[in-house]
Amino acid sequence: MSEASYTYAVARSFDPALIEGLHGVDGAPVHLVRHEDLVAVVSGLASADAEESALRARLESLEELEAIARAHYAVVAAVAPHSVTLPLRVVTIYSGDARVAEVLRDDYARLCSALDRLAGRVELGVKVYMDSSSARSGPSTAAGPESATPGRDYLRQRRQQRQQREDAQQQAASAARRIEAGLQELAVDCRAHRPQDSQLSGAAGENILNLAYLVEVRRIEEFARRAARLAGEANGVSVVTTGPWAPYSFVDPGLSSHGGSGEAS
Amino acid sequence: VIVRDELATQQIALVDLLDRLLAGGVVVTGELTLAIADIDMVRISLRALITSIVEERPLT
C-alpha cells in the first residue's frame, strides 16, 4: 500500500473508539499510530497528493488551503476533549505509518514534556479592535458664529481632528495594554499573533492586538468574565474572544520554529 | 458571555484558523513532504493571493 500519512496531532493514548467515524483531509478516515503511551492521529493521503509539487499547488489555492485547514482543525478539535493533545503544524505528512511511529519513538521525550505542559490547559484567543468611529472623527468643533477668521478656524479644526485621532489611537493602545495585562494574571502564558488585516477578517475596526492565552481549563469561566469586565471598562475598543482552542500557539519552543513573542525556556 | 461557543455553533473564521495552523502547531521533522521553509514560502505566496482576492472586491 503506498499511502502517505497526514499527521494531525500527537496525544496521550486514548480509546480509538472515541473517534470512530472521524474523517480528515480529503474525507479519509482517521486512525491512530501508537508508540508506548503516545498516539499520533493520522489519516491516509494518496501518495500522488503527498508529493511536494501537488501539495504546493493545493496550498496555493485558497479554497484547497481552507479545506485542509478546516479538516485539520476538525480532527484536532475532535481529539482534544479525549486526551491531552499536541496539534501539529498543518500539512505534516510522512511517507507512511511506520515512519510516524519512528518519529514518536525518536521524539518521545520532547513530545511527552510538551504534552505534560499542556495538560489541563486550553488556548483562548483575544482580539482587541480600535473602534473605527473613534479613529475617524471626534465631536466636531465648529467655529463659533463670532469668528472673523474662517481660514484660520479651518486649519485649527483640521489640527484638532488630527489631535483627536491621535488621542483615540493612544487611548485604544493603552486600553489594549490594560486588557492584555489584566488577562495575563489569569493565564499561564501568552503569545502575540500578527494583527489581522481587516480586509481579510471583515471586522469593522482595526485589529490592534491579536493574542493567544494559555489558560487552565478550570479558569476559563473566570477568564471570560475578566475579559468581559475589562472590555466593558475600556473606551474606544471592542474585544472579541475565541476558543477554547487546542493549544496551537503554545507548543514547546524546542519543538517549534514559531518565533512567537518569546518564552522563557 | 464573551467566550462565544464558536466551536459548536458557528464556523471558525479562516483568519483565526490560519493564525494558528500556519504559525502554530508542533513542527516535528523527518521525511516531511514539504520542508518547513517551504511552508513559509507557501504562506508568503498565499498572502499575496489573499491580497489579490481582496483587491478584486469592490470597495464598499
Contacts between the chains, C-beta under 8 A, distances in Angstrom:
chain1	res1	chain2	res2	distance
A	4	B	33	6.8
A	10	B	26	7.1
A	10	B	28	7.8
A	50	B	33	5.1
A	51	B	33	7.0
A	52	B	33	5.8
A	52	B	34	5.8
A	52	B	38	7.3
A	55	B	33	6.0
A	55	B	34	5.6
A	56	B	34	7.1
A	56	B	38	7.2
A	56	B	42	6.5
A	59	B	39	7.9
A	59	B	42	4.5
A	59	B	46	7.0
A	60	B	42	6.5
A	60	B	45	5.7
A	60	B	46	6.6
A	60	B	49	6.6
A	62	B	46	7.2
A	62	B	49	5.9
A	62	B	50	6.5
A	62	B	53	6.7
A	65	B	18	8.0
A	65	B	46	6.5
A	66	B	14	5.7
A	69	B	14	7.0
A	69	B	17	5.0
A	69	B	18	6.4
A	69	B	21	5.1
A	70	B	12	7.7
A	70	B	17	7.0
A	72	B	21	6.1
A	73	B	12	6.7
A	73	B	17	5.7
A	73	B	21	6.9
A	77	B	7	6.3
A	86	B	26	5.3
A	87	B	20	7.9
A	87	B	24	7.1
A	87	B	25	4.7
A	87	B	26	6.8
A	88	B	25	5.1
A	88	B	26	5.1
A	88	B	27	7.6
A	88	B	28	6.6
A	89	B	21	7.4
A	89	B	22	8.0
A	89	B	24	7.5
A	89	B	25	3.9
A	89	B	26	6.6
A	89	B	27	4.9
A	89	B	36	7.5
A	89	B	39	7.1
A	90	B	21	4.1
A	90	B	22	6.5
A	90	B	25	6.5
A	90	B	39	7.8
A	91	B	33	7.7
A	91	B	34	6.0
A	91	B	39	6.5
A	92	B	25	7.8
A	92	B	27	7.6
A	92	B	28	6.8
A	92	B	32	6.4
A	93	B	32	6.4
A	93	B	33	4.3
A	93	B	34	7.3
A	94	B	30	7.4
A	94	B	31	5.7
A	94	B	32	7.2
A	94	B	33	7.9
A	95	B	31	5.5
A	95	B	33	8.0
A	99	B	30	7.3
A	99	B	31	5.7
A	102	B	30	7.4
A	103	B	28	5.6
A	103	B	30	5.4
A	106	B	30	7.1
A	107	B	28	5.7
A	111	B	26	7.8
A	111	B	28	7.7
A	114	B	26	6.7
A	123	B	20	7.8
A	124	B	3	6.7
A	125	B	16	6.3
A	125	B	19	7.9
A	193	B	19	4.6
A	193	B	23	6.7
A	194	B	19	7.5
A	196	B	15	5.1
A	196	B	16	8.0
A	196	B	19	7.4
A	197	B	15	7.7
A	197	B	54	7.8
A	199	B	54	4.5
A	200	B	14	8.0
A	200	B	15	5.1
A	200	B	50	6.1
A	200	B	54	6.7
A	201	B	13	6.4
A	201	B	15	4.8
A	210	B	19	6.9
A	212	B	19	7.9
A	212	B	20	7.6
A	212	B	24	7.8
A	220	B	3	6.9
A	223	B	3	7.6
A	224	B	1	6.0
A	224	B	2	5.4
A	224	B	3	4.1
A	227	B	2	5.1
A	227	B	3	7.4
A	228	B	1	7.4
A	228	B	2	4.3
A	231	B	2	6.7
A	239	B	2	7.0
A	241	B	2	4.9
A	241	B	3	4.9
A	241	B	4	6.9
A	242	B	3	7.8
A	242	B	4	7.2
A	242	B	6	6.0
A	242	B	12	7.6
A	242	B	13	7.9
A	242	B	16	5.6
A	243	B	3	6.6
A	243	B	6	7.7
A	243	B	7	7.7
A	244	B	3	7.5
A	244	B	7	7.3
A	245	B	20	6.4
A	248	B	20	3.7
A	248	B	21	6.9
A	248	B	24	3.4
A	248	B	25	5.2
A	249	B	19	7.9
A	249	B	20	6.1
A	249	B	23	7.5
A	249	B	24	4.4
A	250	B	24	7.7
A	251	B	24	6.7
A	251	B	25	6.4
A	251	B	26	4.3
A	251	B	27	7.8
A	252	B	26	7.4
A	255	B	26	4.8
A	255	B	27	6.5
A	255	B	28	6.8
A	256	B	24	7.8
A	256	B	25	7.7
A	256	B	26	6.0
A	256	B	27	5.2
A	257	B	27	5.4
A	257	B	36	5.7
A	258	B	23	5.6
A	258	B	24	6.1
A	258	B	27	7.7
